[in-house]
């Protein structure tokens, strides 16, 4: 049984003290931590409700062992932020990830977009969707290495895009913003969206015409 496997067991059950003891034993035995180790430690800190410790561990160990954080570590850091309602910090992690030329995946966008919707941060959600879909109008902070670097391999899924658009329109109350973005998304190659989606996005406006008066 490897140290990483034992650490993962601690992370699953939120056993912080035992996990930290294992890490020190691991280092004492001359076993060099890896990105997998860091991703597990971030998960451990998150499940122990110590999100700041996740960042401290990554900073300390990546510097000490010259580890370049990979997508999985960044995703777990994003999750450590979103799980504790800290969307601004999650977006900072995303920007750092892109700046380090680490390409996000669909999980990255899922975590961020769901956090945007739950925080009613419609503008941020729109910016993320534009960046992930390779559309114009994405915030420059999401494009430090160009449009391609922000797009997940294989593109955003239709399920995530639909969920996000409905969240922008219905949860955030920004129907026109969602409908405008939908028109642009229709031109994204490979992205298939339900033909009934515009009606669902406009449902609240249709039910409450007085809102436009």
C-alpha positions in Angstrom: 0.0 0.0 0.0 1.5 3.3 -1.1 1.5 6.6 0.9 -0.8 8.2 -1.7 -3.3 5.4 -1.3 -3.3 5.9 2.5 -3.6 9.6 2.1 -6.6 9.1 -0.3 -8.3 7.0 2.4 -7.8 9.8 4.9 -9.2 12.3 2.4 -12.3 10.2 1.9 -13.1 10.3 5.6 -11.8 13.8 6.4 -9.1 12.4 8.7 -6.9 15.6 8.7 -4.5 14.9 11.6 -3.8 11.3 10.4 -3.3 12.6 6.8 -0.8 15.2 7.9 1.1 12.6 9.9 1.2 10.4 6.9 2.6 13.2 4.7 5.4 13.9 7.2 6.2 10.1 7.4 6.2 10.1 3.6 8.7 12.9 3.4 10.8 11.4 6.2 11.0 8.2 4.2 12.4 10.1 1.2 9.3 9.6 -0.9 8.7 12.7 -3.1 5.2 14.0 -3.3 3.6 14.2 -6.7 0.7 16.1 -8.3 -1.5 13.1 -7.2 -0.3 13.7 -3.7 -1.2 17.4 -3.9 -4.7 16.7 -5.4 -5.4 14.3 -2.5 -4.1 16.7 0.1 -6.4 19.5 -1.3 -9.3 17.1 -1.1 -8.4 16.3 2.5 -8.2 19.9 3.5 -11.5 20.7 1.7 -13.4 17.8 3.4 -11.9 18.8 6.7 -13.3 22.3 6.1 -9.9 23.9 5.9 -9.8 25.4 2.4 -7.0 27.8 3.2 -4.8 24.8 4.3 -5.3 23.4 0.8 -3.6 26.5 -0.7 -0.8 26.5 1.9 0.0 22.8 1.2 0.2 23.4 -2.5 2.4 26.4 -2.1 4.7 24.7 0.3 5.1 21.4 -1.5 5.2 22.7 -5.0 8.0 25.1 -4.1 9.9 22.5 -2.1 9.7 19.8 -4.7 9.5 21.9 -7.9 6.0 20.5 -8.8 4.1 22.2 -11.6 0.5 22.0 -10.6 -1.6 20.0 -13.1 -5.3 20.2 -14.0 -6.4 17.8 -11.3 -4.8 19.9 -8.5 -6.3 23.1 -9.9 -9.7 21.5 -10.1 -9.6 20.4 -6.5 -8.5 23.9 -5.5 -11.4 25.4 -7.4 -13.7 22.9 -5.7 -12.2 23.9 -2.3 -13.3 27.4 -3.0 -16.8 26.7 -4.5 -17.6 24.2 -1.8 -17.2 27.0 0.7 -19.0 29.7 -1.3 -15.9 31.6 -2.3 -16.5 32.3 -6.0 -14.0 35.2 -6.3 -11.2 33.0 -5.1 -12.3 30.1 -7.4 -12.1 32.5 -10.4 -8.7 33.6 -9.3 -7.5 30.0 -9.3 -9.0 29.6 -12.7 -7.1 32.6 -14.0 -3.9 31.3 -12.4 -4.5 27.9 -14.1 -4.9 29.5 -17.5 -1.9 31.8 -16.9 0.2 28.7 -16.2 -1.0 27.2 -19.5 -2.8 24.4 -17.8 -5.9 23.6 -19.9 -9.2 23.3 -18.0 -11.6 20.4 -18.5 -15.4 20.1 -18.3 -15.2 19.6 -14.6 -13.4 22.9 -14.2 -16.2 24.7 -16.0 -18.9 22.7 -14.2 -17.6 23.7 -10.8 -17.3 27.4 -11.7 -20.6 27.7 -13.6 -22.6 26.1 -10.9 -21.0 28.3 -8.4 -21.8 31.4 -10.5 -25.5 30.3 -10.8 -25.8 29.6 -7.1 -24.2 33.0 -6.4 -26.4 34.7 -9.0 -23.3 35.9 -10.8 -24.8 36.0 -14.2 -22.1 38.1 -15.9 -19.3 35.8 -14.7 -21.3 32.8 -15.9 -21.7 34.4 -19.4 -18.0 35.2 -19.5 -17.1 31.6 -18.6 -19.4 30.2 -21.3 -17.9 32.5 -23.9 -14.4 31.5 -22.9 -15.2 27.8 -22.8 -17.0 27.8 -26.2 -14.4 29.9 -27.9 -16.8 32.8 -28.5 -15.8 36.4 -28.9 -16.6 38.8 -26.0 -15.0 36.6 -23.3 -13.3 38.6 -20.5 -9.5 39.1 -21.2 -8.7 37.7 -17.8 -10.0 34.3 -19.0 -7.8 34.5 -22.1 -4.2 35.0 -20.9 -2.9 32.5 -23.5 -5.5 33.0 -26.2 -8.9 31.5 -26.8 -7.8 28.0 -27.5 -6.1 27.7 -24.1 -9.4 28.3 -22.3 -11.4 25.7 -24.2 -11.7 22.2 -22.6 -10.7 19.3 -24.7 -13.8 18.1 -26.6 -15.6 21.4 -25.8 -18.3 22.2 -23.4 -21.1 19.6 -23.2 -24.6 20.5 -24.3 -25.9 19.4 -20.9 -23.7 21.9 -19.0 -24.4 24.7 -21.5 -28.1 24.1 -21.2 -28.0 23.9 -17.4 -26.0 27.1 -17.3 -28.2 29.1 -19.7 -31.3 28.0 -17.7 -29.6 29.1 -14.5 -28.7 32.5 -15.9 -32.3 33.0 -17.2 -34.3 31.5 -14.4 -32.2 31.5 -11.2 -30.4 34.8 -11.9 -33.4 36.4 -13.6 -31.4 37.4 -16.7 -33.5 36.0 -19.5 -32.4 38.5 -22.2 -28.7 37.9 -21.4 -29.2 34.1 -21.7 -31.2 34.4 -24.9 -28.5 36.6 -26.5 -25.8 34.2 -25.5 -27.8 31.3 -26.9 -27.9 32.9 -30.3 -24.1 33.0 -30.3 -23.7 29.5 -29.0 -25.9 28.1 -31.9 -22.9 28.8 -34.1 -20.5 26.6 -32.1 -19.5 23.5 -34.0 -20.5 20.3 -32.4 -22.7 21.9 -29.8 -26.2 20.6 -30.1 -28.9 22.4 -28.1 -32.6 21.6 -27.7 -34.7 23.6 -30.1 -37.2 24.2 -27.3 -34.5 25.9 -25.1 -35.4 29.5 -26.2 -38.9 29.0 -25.0 -37.7 27.7 -21.6 -35.3 30.6 -21.2 -38.1 33.1 -22.0 -40.7 31.4 -19.9 -40.5 33.8 -17.0 -40.8 36.8 -19.3 -43.8 35.3 -21.1 -45.5 34.6 -17.8 -44.8 38.2 -16.5 -45.1 40.6 -19.4 -45.4 43.5 -17.0 -41.7 43.2 -16.2 -40.9 45.0 -19.5 -43.2 47.9 -18.9 
